[in-house]
Amino acid sequence: MNTEIVTSININATPEKIWKTLLDFDAYPQWNPFISSISGVAEIGNTLEVQIESMKFKPVVLESIPSTELRWIGKLLFKGLFDGEHRFFLKDNKDGSTTFTQSEKFKGVLVPLFSKKINTEIKNGFINMNKSLKNTVEELNF
């Protein structure tokens, strides 16, 4: 079974400013209410270490296009059980603002067991992170 969640927010900043904040993994504990830490280098093929609440996982970077897209895939224990392809996408609105989209495609045999959590807690986590990213980046503009 597959499930996808998609959240977006308009941020009054350029994609470059948002990207800089998004890739400043050391600062995540200061502003990010959802992802408490990330370590590693966001380059294709690299493994990151991500912590969300008490869950730690090691996703592999699938795409890293500066100021545009960061995408990784993570798994629970082994592939096919509970996999998540996470994506941050920045669309330049050409007016000084950017539409930031955070999404994740979940696949695997355990997805149905977690569908309620995915559509409530995880989706709310994305929304809260998006709002916090917006506030953090917009405060840096002043």
C-alpha positions in Angstrom: 0.0 0.0 0.0 1.1 3.5 -0.8 0.3 6.7 1.1 1.5 10.3 0.3 1.2 13.5 2.3 2.0 16.9 0.8 2.1 20.2 2.6 3.1 23.6 1.2 3.6 27.2 2.5 4.5 30.5 0.9 7.6 32.0 2.4 8.6 35.7 1.8 12.2 34.9 0.9 14.3 33.7 -2.0 14.9 30.0 -2.5 18.6 30.6 -1.8 17.8 31.9 1.7 15.5 29.1 2.5 17.9 26.5 1.1 20.7 27.9 3.4 18.5 27.5 6.4 17.2 24.1 5.3 20.8 22.7 4.9 22.1 24.2 8.1 21.5 21.0 10.0 23.4 22.1 13.1 20.7 24.8 13.7 17.7 22.4 13.5 17.3 22.0 17.2 16.9 25.8 17.5 14.0 26.2 15.1 12.7 22.8 13.9 9.8 21.4 16.0 9.6 18.2 13.8 13.1 17.0 12.8 15.2 17.4 16.0 18.5 16.6 14.2 20.1 15.8 10.9 23.8 15.0 10.4 25.7 14.3 7.2 26.2 15.9 3.9 23.2 16.4 1.6 24.8 15.0 -1.6 23.4 12.3 -3.9 24.3 8.8 -2.6 25.3 10.0 0.9 23.6 8.7 4.0 22.2 11.1 6.5 21.3 10.5 10.1 17.9 11.9 11.0 16.1 12.0 14.3 12.3 12.7 14.6 11.2 12.5 18.2 12.6 9.1 19.5 12.9 7.6 16.0 16.4 7.6 14.4 16.9 6.5 10.8 19.6 6.7 8.1 18.1 7.7 4.8 20.1 7.9 1.5 20.0 11.2 -0.5 18.4 10.7 -3.9 18.5 14.3 -5.1 20.2 17.5 -4.0 19.7 20.4 -6.3 20.7 23.7 -4.6 17.9 26.1 -3.9 15.4 23.7 -5.5 15.1 20.1 -4.1 16.4 17.8 -1.4 15.0 14.2 -1.5 15.9 11.1 0.4 14.7 7.6 1.0 14.6 5.9 4.4 13.4 2.5 5.6 12.4 0.8 8.7 14.6 -2.2 9.3 14.6 -3.4 5.7 13.3 -2.3 2.3 9.6 -3.0 1.7 8.5 -3.0 5.3 8.0 0.7 5.8 9.8 3.0 3.3 9.5 6.8 3.1 10.7 9.0 0.3 10.9 12.5 1.8 11.1 15.6 -0.4 11.7 19.3 0.2 10.9 21.3 -3.0 11.4 25.1 -3.4 9.5 26.9 -6.2 10.7 30.4 -6.9 7.6 32.6 -7.4 9.7 35.3 -9.1 8.4 38.0 -6.8 10.8 37.5 -3.8 8.7 34.7 -2.4 9.0 30.9 -2.6 6.5 28.1 -2.3 8.1 25.5 0.0 6.6 22.0 -0.4 7.4 19.2 2.0 6.1 15.7 1.0 6.6 12.1 1.7 5.6 8.9 -0.1 5.2 5.9 2.1 5.4 2.4 0.8 5.5 -1.0 2.4 3.5 -3.7 4.1 3.3 -1.8 7.4 1.9 1.4 5.9 -1.7 0.5 6.5 -1.0 0.0 10.2 0.5 3.6 10.4 -2.0 5.4 8.1 -3.8 7.2 10.9 -0.5 8.4 12.4 0.8 9.4 8.9 -2.3 11.5 8.2 -2.5 13.1 11.6 0.8 13.3 13.6 3.3 13.2 10.7 1.3 15.6 8.6 0.9 18.0 11.5 4.7 17.7 12.1 5.3 18.7 8.5 2.9 21.7 8.8 4.5 22.8 12.0 8.0 22.5 10.5 6.9 24.5 7.4 5.5 27.3 9.6 8.7 27.4 11.7 10.9 27.4 8.6 8.8 30.3 7.3 9.1 32.3 10.6 12.9 31.6 10.9 13.7 32.6 7.3 11.5 35.6 7.3 13.0 36.9 10.6 16.4 36.6 9.0 15.3 39.1 6.3 14.9 41.9 8.8 
